[in-house]
């Protein structure tokens, strides 16, 4: 993903937008709208909060075959060429069709996949031994030339994954089934990038023949995964069919048909049986589907978090003011009122799905961060916050402007920020803009020049906290507030060069602590991954791995439910 630490703008926390409903669902949805609730409802989910949810990365294994399963997306993909259009909708589809050199597993760990063995002659060289039994969907054998060509395509600076290869010095075929990558500096995150879109392997000649049309409706895929692309009818559906000659475990599901719908239409389609499953990317949608008859919900770890990002405008330039705001923020109230209890008050800026290794180390460190970001501030927290405001060198002389759109969740957060500022003797002013304009805040300094803090959502594509904490580097384009700390920079850069997991985890925890002390960004909540399926279905991961893992290969029926619905 370019950059790798981008906001998950594709779905989470956005306002409702007008998106086409698949033609195959339109008639059914039209009939049920009158008899079902409209927009997804928010609010406390029967007194239950996201903190009570048991986040499990997997669902029970499937044991029975299924013919056709209808799955929902919240958007139609712009393209199935993730080098040019890296949307979540395209990724949810394509991850079942195309394979990667490494694989992000449901537990968010990473392991070799199309690679049989990795070796490191030195800390700047990575040798990849490739599988010899892999065939593309047209029967052509996967070769080292295909792999090398794919890597070089991803590495093009104009492609979505170009920045993942900035530390690569050379890539070459060094054997009939071997690729060697040389680095300028040791690179601890490169193999994790190869478990993402930087590691997709394409059939070279097929992509070259398709040219600019590759990944568009009417084109075939050029991949080797458990499913092949059968058809893409623009504006209607995408159909995948099981690949009979797949080298790995065969799927129990024969065919997967994707339609797209949003908000109330999505809820109604699942509630009435017009669709069989969805990865509910909006917490409000998940709340609306909770407890619906015939459906089950599964909650898993994600790297996604709701966060506040101070901007260049300067109202939050003083770290003491930022820390005071963090201490005074009612995160529990935000979770209950803004997101139907489907987010969990959280003290760091990334979700627990980022803990792809050394989980106990990161879990213990997370608990210590509550001193900077309490779930609900008490009298002592507010006393500390007011003291910080008095001690600040750069106390704001006017209202702090909070940037948001009109979505219910962000509106609740913005009001909570304003209330927190009032508790510590400061003033807040909310600026609400259309969603399309809000999206520009992430990438355009000019568009955010008149706001002091952005109500944001963020996720990282790698299951390593360092994939987030490079945002605090002095030269990071995402370090809007201008945080500069030579010690922090040195720690993060050292960690990025540390291949040993235990040592890297300690360095990452140290950087996390410094980031939290300075409140470079202000954490609000972590967002679990939510999988909703018809009750007789099971198998896919519940974790955020569904964006990169072939989840449909695990999809099938529960034992004793063949032919049953609900």
C-alpha positions, 0 to 999 in steps of 0.5 A, a space after each residue: 500500500 502506498 504509503 503503507 501507513 494510510 488511513 482506511 478511507 475505503 470504508 471505516 468511519 465514513 459518512 454514508 455515500 451514494 453507491 450503486 446496489 448490485 442489480 441482482 440485489 436491487 429487487 429483493 432490497 426494494 421489497 424489504 426496505 419498507 418492512 425493515 429498519 432503515 439506516 444502521 442504528 447506533 447506540 449501546 449494544 444492550 450494555 455490552 461494549 467492544 471491550 467485552 468482545 472475545 477477539 478471535 482470529 479464526 472461526 470454526 473449521 468448515 466441514 461441508 461443501 457449498 455450491 454458490 455463496 453470495 458475498 457483499 462488498 461495500 463498494 464495487 472495486 475500481 480495478 483488480 490490479 492492486 498495483 494501480 488501485 489498492 482499494 479494500 473492495 478489490 483486495 477482498 476479492 483478489 486475495 482469493 485469486 492471487 497469491 503472495 510470496 509470503 502469507 499473512 495468517 489469520 493470527 496476523 503472523 507472517 510465513 513463507 507461502 510461494 516461498 519454500 525457504 528463505 535464507 540470509 547469507 548476511 543481514 543485507 541479503 535475502 534469498 528466496 527459494 520458490 515453490 516448483 509445483 505452482 501453476 497459473 489458472 491457464 495451466 502455465 507453470 510459475 517461474 522465477 522470471 514471473 516472480 522477478 518481473 512481478 517484484 519489479 512491477 511492484 517496485 515501480 515508483 508510480 505503482 502503489 507498492 513502490 515505496 516498499 522497495 526504496 531500501 532495495 538495492 538489487 533484485 535478481 534471479 539467481 537460480 532456476 527457482 531462486 530470487 535474491 534481494 539485496 538491500 542498502 540497509 537491513 530491512 526488518 519489514 520487507 518480508 512482511 511487505 511481501 505478505 501484502 500487495 508487494 508480494 503478489 505474483 502475476 503471470 508475466 506474459 498475460 499481464 503484458 498482453 492485457 496492458 492497461 486493460 489488466 484488472 478491468 471488467 472482461 479481462 482474465 486474471 493472471 494468478 495461481 490462487 484457490 479461486 479463478 476469476 470467472 466474470 466481472 459484470 461492471 455494475 452488477 457482480 464479480 464471480 469467482 470459481 474454484 480452481 480445480 488444479 490448485 496446488 494447495 488445499 481445495 476450497 469446500 465452496 465451488 463458487 463465490 459471487 460478489 455484489 455490492 451494497 452500502 449502509 441500510 441496503 447491506 443490512 437488509 440484504 443480509 437480514 433477508 437472506 439475499 446475501 450470505 456474508 460480509 466483512 462489516 467494515 463500518 462499526 455502525 453496520 456491525 452494530 445494526 447486524 448484531 443479534 439478527 436472526 439467522 446470522 452470526 458475528 465473529 470479532 477478530 483483531 485488527 490494526 485499525 484505530 480511531 485517532 486524533 491527528 494534530 496538524 501544522 496549524 499549531 494550536 496543539 504544537 505544545 506537547 503539554 496541551 496534547 497530553 492534557 487533551 488526551 487525559 481529558 478525553 472520554 473514550 468510553 463515552 465515544 465508543 458507546 455513543 458514536 459506534 454502538 459499542 463496536 469500538 474499544 477505548 484504546 491507549 495506542 494508535 494501532 489495534 492489537 492486530 499489529 502484534 504479529 510477533 512477541 504478543 505478550 511484550 506488546 500487550 504488557 506495553 499497551 496496559 502501561 499507556 493507560 496513564 496517558 490515555 484513560 478510558 474515562 478520565 477521573 478527577 486525578 486525570 483532570 487535575 493533571 491535565 489542567 496542571 499541564 495546560 498551566 505549564 504549557 509554553 504555547 497555550 492556544 490564544 483562540 479556539 482549537 478547530 476540530 476537523 470532521 465530516 458529518 458521519 455520526 461517529 466522527 461527529 460524536 468524537 468531535 463533540 467529545 474533543 470539544 467537551 474535553 477542551 472545555 474541562 481543561 479550560 480551553 475552547 474548541 470549535 468544530 469544522 464539518 465538511 463534506 466527506 469528499 473534502 474530508 478525505 483531502 485532509 489526509 493528503 493535502 496540507 493546504 486543505 487542513 491549514 485551518 484546522 488544529 486536529 483531525 478526527 481520523 481513522 488509520 490502519 497499517 498493512 503490516 502486522 508490526 507496530 513499527 509499520 505505524 511508529 515511523 509516522 513519528 520520524 522527524 522527516 515523515 510526511 505524516 508527522 504534521 505537528 512537527 515532532 522532532 526527537 533525535 533519540 526517537 528517530 534513532 530508536 525507530 531507525 535502529 528497530 527497522 534494521 533489526 531482524 531479531 524479533 525479540 530485540 525489535 519488539 523491545 525497540 518498538 515498545 520504547 518508541 511507542 512509549 516516547 510517542 505516547 509521552 509526546 502525544 504526537 497523535 492522540 489515540 481514541 479506540 481500536 476497531 475490531 474486524 467483524 465478520 458476519 455470516 449466515 448461521 450455517 457457514 463457517 471457516 474464514 478468518 475473523 481477523 483483518 487478515 481477510 484483506 491479504 489471506 485467501 479467506 474464501 478457501 476456508 469457507 464452507 458449511 458447518 457439520 450437519 447443516 448441508 442445504 440449510 439456511 439459518 
